[in-house]
Amino acid sequence: MKKAIFAALVAALVLGLTACGASEEELVSKTPFPELSELDTQGNTVTSEAFADYDATIINFWNNGCGTCIEEMPELEEYYQDFEDQNINLMGVASDSGESEEQLETAREILEEKGVTYTNLSPDPENSLYQDFISQLTGYPTTYVVDSEGNIVGAPIIGNLKEQEETLNHRLEQAKGA
């Protein structure tokens, strides 16, 4: 009886280790990023076609009342400048800037004060990006990595991105391998 139990435990352990041996690339989830057709904070239209121009795009969702979001903007600007040579884009989404002209102006002032040069979207609350995606975010800042085909790579990164740089770099490698 003990031998049968031992054999069963060994078999279960071997099967468990085999499952754990699956490559992480096979475990990365990829889901389509919502269709984009939004204005940026400067009034230019940005569409999902922008993803195809880069190996990966980092999309950082923030809002005007989020101190952590605003605090990390200079770090994001550094990423934007550093990643340019690697064909990686960074895009911000000023989540609440489309709610009113006042919110948009506040977002513009924040971006200027922080020296941000990367594109920041100002989503229309009537559009599906806002209603079906942004409204579901549970915290700010929230960052996604999107591959050149417009797929979200892995889970969102919630919180300060610099403090999760290893996760970001891993997701970027996964996106570039797409």
Backbone torsions as a table, in degrees:
resi	resn	phi	psi	omega
1	MET	NA	-44.8	179.9
2	LYS	-62.8	-37.0	179.6
3	LYS	-65.3	-39.0	179.8
4	ALA	-65.5	-41.9	178.5
5	ILE	-65.9	-43.3	179.3
6	PHE	-61.9	-44.4	179.7
7	ALA	-62.1	-40.8	178.8
8	ALA	-64.4	-41.9	178.5
9	LEU	-64.5	-42.6	178.6
10	VAL	-62.9	-44.3	179.4
11	ALA	-61.0	-43.8	179.0
12	ALA	-63.4	-41.0	179.6
13	LEU	-64.2	-45.9	180.0
14	VAL	-62.3	-44.1	177.9
15	LEU	-63.0	-41.1	178.8
16	GLY	-63.3	-42.6	179.2
17	LEU	-67.4	-36.5	178.1
18	THR	-63.4	-43.2	179.0
19	ALA	-63.8	-39.6	179.4
20	CYS	-68.2	-20.1	-178.8
21	GLY	-78.2	-4.2	178.1
22	ALA	-61.6	139.6	-177.1
23	SER	-65.3	148.4	-178.6
24	GLU	-65.4	-29.2	178.4
25	GLU	-58.2	-35.8	-179.9
26	GLU	-71.4	-21.3	-175.3
27	LEU	-93.3	-8.9	-177.8
28	VAL	-71.9	124.9	178.3
29	SER	-84.7	142.5	176.4
30	LYS	-133.1	120.8	177.0
31	THR	-127.8	147.7	-178.4
32	PRO	-62.6	135.1	171.6
33	PHE	-72.2	145.1	-180.0
34	PRO	-55.5	148.4	178.5
35	GLU	-58.6	129.8	-178.8
36	LEU	-102.6	132.3	167.4
37	SER	-160.4	80.7	-174.1
38	GLU	-131.6	160.7	172.7
39	LEU	-88.1	147.5	171.5
40	ASP	-88.3	179.4	-175.9
41	THR	-68.4	-9.6	177.5
42	GLN	-101.7	1.1	177.2
43	GLY	92.3	6.9	178.5
44	ASN	-89.2	142.7	178.3
45	THR	-79.6	133.7	176.5
46	VAL	-123.1	129.4	-180.0
47	THR	-120.6	174.1	178.4
48	SER	-61.4	-19.8	178.0
49	GLU	-59.9	-21.4	179.6
50	ALA	-61.3	-28.7	-178.9
51	PHE	-64.1	-35.4	-176.3
52	ALA	-66.1	-19.8	-178.6
53	ASP	-77.3	-9.8	-174.5
54	TYR	-133.4	155.0	174.5
55	ASP	-67.6	-33.0	178.8
56	ALA	-155.2	152.5	175.5
57	THR	-129.8	128.3	174.5
58	ILE	-92.0	126.0	-179.9
59	ILE	-118.5	116.6	-176.0
60	ASN	-109.1	115.2	177.5
61	PHE	-90.1	130.4	-179.7
62	TRP	-144.6	168.9	172.9
63	ASN	-140.6	165.2	-173.6
64	ASN	-61.5	-27.8	-176.9
65	GLY	-94.8	7.5	-176.3
66	CYS	-97.8	104.3	-179.8
67	GLY	-60.8	-41.8	179.4
68	THR	-62.9	-40.0	179.6
69	CYS	-60.2	-48.0	-177.1
70	ILE	-69.1	-39.2	180.0
71	GLU	-61.8	-35.5	-176.4
72	GLU	-85.2	-5.1	-176.5
73	MET	-57.3	-42.9	176.5
74	PRO	-61.3	-34.7	176.4
75	GLU	-66.8	-40.6	177.8
76	LEU	-65.1	-37.8	176.9
77	GLU	-61.9	-40.1	175.7
78	GLU	-61.3	-45.6	176.5
79	TYR	-56.9	-47.8	-178.8
80	TYR	-54.9	-47.3	-180.0
81	GLN	-66.7	-43.8	-178.4
82	ASP	-66.7	-38.8	-174.5
83	PHE	-81.2	-12.8	-178.3
84	GLU	-54.9	-43.0	-179.3
85	ASP	-67.6	-18.5	-177.6
86	GLN	-98.7	9.3	-178.6
87	ASN	60.9	39.1	175.9
88	ILE	-116.6	131.3	179.9
89	ASN	-103.5	157.3	172.9
90	LEU	-129.1	133.3	-178.9
91	MET	-135.0	135.3	175.0
92	GLY	-98.1	157.0	173.2
93	VAL	-129.9	106.6	178.7
94	ALA	-79.0	83.7	-165.4
95	SER	-51.1	-37.3	-176.7
96	ASP	-100.9	3.8	-174.9
97	SER	-72.5	-18.4	179.1
98	GLY	-87.2	-1.0	-176.3
99	GLU	-76.0	-26.7	178.7
100	SER	-165.1	162.8	177.0
101	GLU	-62.4	-35.4	178.7
102	GLU	-64.5	-43.0	178.7
103	GLN	-64.5	-39.9	178.3
104	LEU	-63.5	-44.1	-180.0
105	GLU	-64.7	-39.1	176.6
106	THR	-61.9	-43.6	178.8
107	ALA	-61.9	-44.1	178.6
108	ARG	-60.5	-42.4	179.2
109	GLU	-63.1	-42.0	179.1
110	ILE	-62.6	-47.6	-178.9
111	LEU	-60.7	-42.3	179.0
112	GLU	-66.1	-45.4	-179.3
113	GLU	-60.4	-35.5	-177.5
114	LYS	-89.2	-1.7	177.1
115	GLY	71.6	30.4	-177.6
116	VAL	-79.0	128.7	177.8
117	THR	-114.2	-11.2	178.8
118	TYR	-76.6	155.4	-177.8
119	THR	-62.0	137.7	174.3
120	ASN	-127.8	122.9	179.0
121	LEU	-79.4	150.1	174.4
122	SER	-120.9	86.0	-170.7
123	PRO	-68.2	138.6	176.4
124	ASP	-76.6	122.9	-179.9
125	PRO	-60.2	-15.7	179.0
126	GLU	-87.0	-14.0	-177.7
127	ASN	-85.6	161.1	-176.2
128	SER	-65.9	-32.0	178.3
129	LEU	-55.8	-45.5	-179.2
130	TYR	-72.0	-51.6	-173.6
131	GLN	-68.6	-40.5	-174.1
132	ASP	-96.7	-14.3	-174.4
133	PHE	-124.8	-61.2	-176.3
134	ILE	-61.3	-40.0	-178.9
135	SER	-64.7	-16.5	-179.8
136	GLN	-93.1	-6.9	179.9
137	LEU	-64.9	140.5	-176.5
138	THR	-100.7	-7.3	179.5
139	GLY	-170.6	164.9	179.2
140	TYR	-130.0	147.6	-9.0
141	PRO	-73.0	150.4	174.4
142	THR	-126.6	130.4	-175.0
143	THR	-124.0	138.2	176.5
144	TYR	-121.6	152.6	169.7
145	VAL	-110.6	129.8	-178.4
146	VAL	-120.6	133.1	-179.6
147	ASP	-81.6	177.8	-175.9
148	SER	-66.1	-16.4	178.2
149	GLU	-92.7	1.9	178.0
150	GLY	86.4	21.1	179.1
151	ASN	-102.0	137.1	173.2
152	ILE	-71.7	130.8	-179.5
153	VAL	-102.9	114.0	177.9
154	GLY	73.7	-169.7	-178.2
155	ALA	-82.2	161.5	177.2
156	PRO	-66.1	152.9	173.8
157	ILE	-102.9	114.5	-176.3
158	ILE	-105.4	130.7	-178.8
159	GLY	106.1	-174.3	-177.9
160	ASN	-58.8	125.6	-175.1
161	LEU	-70.0	-37.7	-178.5
162	LYS	-59.8	-35.9	180.0
163	GLU	-73.5	-8.8	-179.2
164	GLN	-126.7	34.7	-174.6
165	GLU	-60.2	-36.3	179.3
166	GLU	-62.8	-43.6	177.7
167	THR	-63.4	-43.9	179.0
168	LEU	-58.7	-49.6	-178.4
169	ASN	-61.6	-38.4	178.4
170	HIS	-63.4	-44.8	179.8
171	ARG	-64.2	-38.4	178.9
172	LEU	-64.0	-41.8	177.4
173	GLU	-61.6	-41.0	179.0
174	GLN	-64.5	-41.0	-179.2
175	ALA	-66.4	-39.9	-178.7
176	LYS	-70.3	-23.6	179.0
177	GLY	-81.5	-1.6	-175.8
178	ALA	-67.4	NA	NA
